[in-house]
Amino acid sequence: MDADPISWKLIPHIGRTAGGMTPFPVTSPRQTPGGDSPRLEYRMHLFTGGRVTVWAYLSPRNNVLHTDGLKYAVSIDDGQPQIVNVTTALNGIPMNKSWERNTSDNVNRTSTTHTIDAPGEHVLKFWMVDPTVVVQKLVVDTGGLKPSYLGPPESYRGER
């Protein structure tokens, strides 16, 4: 969902997938997630309730603003957006090694954890906080996600 004058743009053939989405213009100021702020929305059907982990596969980026890091947020349904600082979410790997790994793998994986009250239809929201975040793929792990280099294949059941 766009929030004038910010819109989401497809970057074809970026990263490990068919393309990525980024907020535009890249000179936009930091946004506070929630309400009508810029976001991507994905309808999904979950067969279980309980704890889920949302993995964000992002293109490796540096922070371009004079702020405390490069951030985005995730929420499900009307839940409070969880802000992730990509710059400090290093998955236990020191900064230089983390940057080396992210750039050689061409992806920076970060995650948030959410609680789903009941099975059924839900809406995953990926919120813009900083303008240069490029999301390649979002993976919702309801338990049992198998480790793999590229992650699970993309679902083609989505609609625009």
N, C-alpha and C positions, 0 to 999 in steps of 0.2 A: 504494500500500500504506500503510495507516494504521499508526501506532505510538502506541498508547494513551498519553495521552489526546488525541493529535493526530490529526485526520482531514482529508481533503480534501473541500472543498465546491465545488459548481458554483455560479457566479454567472451566471445567465441574462442574455443580451443585453448583456454588458459588452464594450466595445471594438469591434474591427473584425470580430469573428466572432460565432457564435451564442452564445458564452458563454466564461467563463474558469474556471480552477480555482485555488483558493487554500487554503493550510493554515489550519485552524481549531482552536482559537480564536486570534484575532489577537493575543492577549496571551501566546502561547506563547514560551518562551525560544529563543534561537538553538540550532540543532541541528548536530551534526557529521555530515556525510553519510557513508554507508557502513553496512554491516551491515543492521540492521533499522530504521534511521531512516526517517522519513516520506518517501515518494517516489511519483511516478506512473510507471507502467511501460507501455511501448508495444511490442508485438511488431511486427516489420517484416521484410520479405524484401528483401534487397539483391541486385542482379544482378551487382555487381562488388565487388571488394575494394579496398583502398588507402585513401587519405585521403578523409575526409568532413567536411563542416562542418555543425554543428547550429546553426540559427538559432532563437533563442528570441524570440518576439513577446510582450512583456510589457506590461501596463498601466503607464503612468507612475505612479510612486509615490515618496514620500519615505521615508527611513529613520525608523522610529518608535522604535528602540531606541538606547541610548547605546553605540553600537559604531562601528566604522570604515567603515560603509556597509551597503547593502542587498545581500544575497547569496543566490545559489542555486547548485546544482551540477548537472552533467550527466555521465553515463557511458554507455558502451555495453557490454553483456554484463557481464563481471566486471572491467572496466577501472576504474582509479582515478578517483573522481569529480573532475572539474575544477571548481573553485570560481570563480564569476564575481562580481565586485563591480560591481553595476549602477551604483552611485554614481560610480565612477571609470572605467568602460568607456564613454568618451565618443565613440568612433569618430573621434577627431581633431578634434572640435568643442569649442570652449571651453564651460565649464559652463553659463552662462546661455543661450547659443545652443542648446546641446544640449537643455536643459530646454524652451525655447520650441518647438523642433522636435518633441520627443517629445510634448508636450501638444497641439500643434496637429494632429499626425498621429494622436494617440491610441494611440501604440505606442512602445515602447522596444525596439529590436532589438539583441541582443547575440549573440555566437557563441562556440563552442568548436570545436576541431579534434581529430579522432580518427582512428585507423588501424584499418581492418577487415582482418582476416587473410584472409578468404575470403568469397565470395558465400554467400548462404543466409539462414537465420533468425537474427535478432539481436533483442536487447531494449534499447531506449533507456530510460534512467532519468533522470527529472528529480527531483532531490533538494531537499527543503526545507532551507534554512539559516536564513533569516529568515522570520518569519511573515506578512508583508504582501505578499509577491510574488504577483502575479496573472498566471498564464501564459494567454495567449490562443491561441497556436498554436506548434507546433514544426515546423520544416522541416528535413529532412535533405537536404543538397546533396551528391550524389555526383559532381558536375561538370556544368556546362552549365545551371545554374539561371539562367533568364532574369530580368532585372530587371523588377520591376513594383511598383506602389504597394501592392497588397494581398497580394502574394505568391501562390504557387500555391494552387489550391482545396484545401479540406479533403478528406482521404481518408475515405470512409464505409465502409471495409472493416474498421474496427476493431471490437473486441468489448469489452464491459464486464467 
